[in-house]
Amino acid sequence: MTSRLEQIEQHLRSQLRVQRLTLQDESALHAGHEGAKSGGGHFRLQIVSEDFTGLSRVERHRLVYDALHELMVRDIHALAIDARSPAETDI
């Protein structure tokens, strides 16, 4: 059985050309939060992909949400995203 973190990473890597990915489960920080009652987790994502080159922040977030669509409706309540192109990092 794969964890939520593994599922999220697999979806992102299958849909985007990921060069670097850091994913943290921050669900414990939101215990008692209304969204936590539904079972959806809170996550923080830092991702670097060539797919983000030339895109606005909103367009980058849309790509991430599209890649995670099925997980967003059942496993993810909140997702903080830092999405950058390789030129915007020290890779």
N, C-alpha and C positions, 0 to 999 in steps of 0.2 A: 504494500500500500504506500503510495507516495504522499508526502506531506503537502500542505497548501503551498509552502514556499517552493517546493520542487515543481508542483503543477504550474505555478505562475512562471517560474523560470523556463520551463519547457515550452509553454505557449509563446513567450516572448522570443525565445531563441528560434522557434520554428517559423515565426512570422517576420522577424526583423534580423538584419545583419548586425548582431550584437558584437561589439568589441570588448565592452566591459559592462558588468552588471553586478550591482550590490543591492540586496533585498533584505529588509529587516521586518520582522513581525513585531509590531508595536501594540498588539491587541491587549496585552496585560496592562498597558498604560491607560486603557479606556474601559476597564472593567466597570460595570454599572452604567455605562453609557447606553442610551436608548438603542442605538444601532447594534450594540453587542448582544442584545437579547435575541436577535434574529439568527445569531451564529456567524454572521459575517465578520471577517477580521479587518484589522487596521494595519496597513503596510506602508513602508517607506521605500521608494525605488530610486536608485541612481543608475542611469543607463546611458551608454555611449553607443551610437550607431551611425553609420554612414547614411542611413535612411532619413536622418534628421537634418542633413545638410540643406541649407537654403529654406528651411521651413520655420514658420512662426512657432511660438510656444504652444499656442492652441492647436495647430496642425500636428505638432509632435505628440501632444497629449491624446489627440484623436487616434493616431496610429497605435499608441499603447493601449487605449481603451478598446479599439477594434481587435487587437491581438488577444485581449483578455475577456472579450465579450461574454462568453459562457460562464466564466468564473465571476464576473462582476455581478451577475444576477443571482448567484447563490453563495459564493465563498468570500467575496470581498465587499466590505461595507465602505471602507475609505482607503484611498491610495494617494499618497503624497509622491509626486513625480518630479525628478530632476533629470530632464532628457537633454543630452548634448550631442553635438556632432564631434567627430575626432579633432577637428580644428579648434574646438573650444575647450580642449583638455590638454593635459601634458603627456598624452600617449605618444 
